[in-house]
Amino acid sequence: MSRTFTPVQQIEQTIVRRYHEQLWSPFCKAIKRYRLIQPGDRIAVCISGGKDSMLLAKMTQMLQRHTEIPFEAVYLIMDPGYNAENRRQVESNARFLEIPYTLFESDIFEVANSQEKNPCFLCARMRRGCLYRHAQALGCNKIALGHHFDDVIGTTVMGMFYGGQIQAMPPKLKSRNYPGMELIRPLYLVHEDDIIAWKNANGLNFIQCACRFTENAARGDEHSSKRLEIKRLLKTLRQDNPHIEDNIFASIHTVQLDTMVGWKYKGKACSFLDGYEQEDTPC
């Protein structure tokens, strides 16, 4: 006798079966490879309402049922100033996916959008601070964000092209301002195209960033997103080299430090000239 699945169970089945190699396997691999979850962790899974964070929440929920690692998870939705329609959609999707959530409000969009320069940087920084504070108040020691493989590549290339530095996005990071708190990125090995394929296969609709700046960029305003520009560039380069993004990803795991002219470690600037004559390892 065949088993009848509920709509949510059917969606979960697509994660562990149809998209096992694209979603579930790299999700579990990242957690193990980078030691993202430890016994006794209480993790605030942060839901922005987009496809990435919603998938992260659902897979974390599924992981709790099957893993031998004892950990707790709370699902945190922050409303940074969504319009009423977006707010309804975020909560509706969470309820449909049977994700129990805690919601809090802030005025981050209003503050960030009033800035002419770097509104996205300010928005991200304020969001993270709010998430840390609320997660800590809920007794959590970690927050989980929905950054994926493509975000890692985009950040690395943007740092080189526009920041004049080689700077990656690590899979986990200890907070400087909130002692005892740590940020983890369980979707680190998951590709965005596979998340989109899963979303479309299940007929799911999630919100975008939903801030004024992003909406203007989507309409083609002159202050378009640099991240979107990099994404388009990589798509073009991929036509000649299908492995270009995998190579960029591999490069941040295999940095040849003895070929670097200069670098920073914990804020300290180092140069290959330090100890060069003595053939010592600088810094």
Secondary structure, DSSP 8 states (H G I E B T S, - for coil): ------HHHHHHHIIIIITIIIIIHHHHHHHHHTT---TT-EEEEEE-SSHHHHHHHHHHHHHHHH-SS--EEEEEEEESS--HHHHHHHHHHHHHTT---EEEE--HHHHHHT-SS-HHHHHHHHHHHHHHHHHHHTT-SEEE----HHHHHHHHHHHHHHSSS-----SEEE-SSSTT-EEE-TTTT--HHHHHHHHHHTT-------SHHHHHHHTT-SS--HHHHHHHHHHHHHTT-TTHHHHHHHHTTS--GGG-SEEEETTEEEETTTTTTTT----
